[in-house]
Amino acid sequence: MFNKELVKLFSQIETPFYYYDMGLFEKSLNNLKSTAVKYNYKVHYALKANANDKILETINNFGFGADCVSGNEIEKAIKIGFPSDKIVFAGVGKTDKEIEFAINSSIFGFNSESIEEIEIINEIAIKKQKTVPVFLRLNPDIDAVTHNYLTTGLNENKFGIPLSFLDDVLDKVQKLSNIKIIGLHFHIGSQITSFEPYINLCKKVNIIQENLYNKHGIKLKYINLGGGLGINYTNPESELISDFEKFFSIINENLHTRPEQEIHFELGRSVIGQTGSLISRVLYVKKSVNKQFAILDAGMTDLIRPALYGAHHKIENLSKQENLTDLIKYDIVGPVCESSDSFDIDIELPKTERGDIIALRSAGAYGEIMVSQYNLRNKPKTIYSDTILQHLKSESNN
């Protein structure tokens, strides 16, 4: 992925910066689109994974919709050019202002998390004299088999309407004049690397749909199964493009759809994750009593996932790619004044020296979007594979 010529170009750019392989990204989007068309599935890209303008413009050009979790994300999606009738609005704490903006924008639908939220949407809709399309986000109590911070489909999580509340919610919603229930929404977690949770979800959805028809005579046009499909952080080269074919085929085999029913997804990480890397430089190699620290100019402010929940990213010394013998263990850390500012410990790398270029792989999702300026640090730049030469030329002219 990183040849000598590219690493040479990296060495001429101020670090840290995010690098996006746009060729790989378009291959991923082509694969996703052709597979979704094969199964007649609709995909909304989850902006929370990465809301970089060029990334969003590319996704929009492929005809995907947008999954938003804030009013600002809706505004951004519309500004980029996503059609409003392809935008869904999720999130457990929508403000009145955000709800009003979404209604005014005539979005495709709200993924509503509680009867309390739906009642507020109805009040605002009455004032606007509009009928609002709503998906009921249900909590199916399914273990996504992922990190505790990334699971969203268990009863102990804050997300969704518990299944035991569904009948009561339906009774109350039927009395709301300006709400139209158009479908069900589910999202059981993120970075899910086993297909078993999705099989269990399909089985649960089948039962829910059958009960809704038998008890309430309800037939819904839309089922939204959310996202959460994981990527390979340990060995990204083995799976640079997610296996969308296997994912969709498993859904197709296990979900009992009804005539003319549309199945929607909200994918993020699996679309953009492997496309991006955080590129950094070694500032110092510091020896301690029983450790060697490779101190980078990138820190937790640039990529917070490892500090936030111990997430793993493959770390490569791009300056020493030809020397993969005589490896030395390093703790890879950043410059931020926090002990948690560590990317990983005891990582085996070729002998690493000041100035070496380091890549933290699989950082396309939940990387740039979560950047902060703690310690008043500068935000990292963004470099794209298709414009890197133009960037260098521009820099040299300044």
C-alpha angles and dihedrals in degrees: 000000000000112000126186094264092053093047089051089055090048089055090061094055127082110251148260102050140145115245122201123197098215093185090058090044093055091047088054092049092047090051092048094047096048092047094047090049090050091059095032091240124154120224128203113191113230106236092197089074094060129342098183108148097232091046091051093046090053092049092048090051088060090057101248124145129236131252109203132186100186140036090248091056089052090050091048093049092051092047090052090052107259108151110249090230088064095053123100123190119215134167137110096242110046112169123224089248092053092047091050092049092049092049091048089050092054094228122189094254152319120251095216120204104193145009087248090060094045091053090055091047088052092051091052092043091054090055089049092045090231135127110229124213112227136188115204106230104214126196103223095189093236123151109233090197093230138111115313090242091054102048116098106162104075126098089244091061123092094233130100138353115299112243090236088062095051100095092049092047092051091050091052095043092054087063093054110098100204103040124095117190106215103166153335125271129203134177116170101180149300136274091027108173099176123071092211094087089054092050088051090048092052091051091050092048090051091055093045092051092049092050092048091054097043096044103031106015088237121158115183125203097206135050116183113195095185120217136265100142106157133223134218107264095169098055108013094170090066092061112019089154119044118243096251091161093061092042095051094040091056090051090047092051096048107032116083104214124193126229113291091001116147122217116210133191135193107211124175120142094042090054101048108011101096093039095073135063132180108231118204143164130235109246097182141350103220122195119213132178095283103354142068116212122203101203112203131197087233118078145169089293088066099040114013101173097094093048094042099053110350094266117178125230123179108248121208132184099221092187092062102039092131094055108066095148129084091036121193127206117242136176104228108216141163135230098252116119095246129095088223089064092104128120097195143327133238094010114170112230136156112269101302125211141181111288097025115142113240127195124204102200133213092030099134093103124056090358115093092021091061097047115135135187097228109156083025089275120169118255113250118255123244121236126185128205093231095051105031093108091050089050092053092048091050091049092051091052093053 
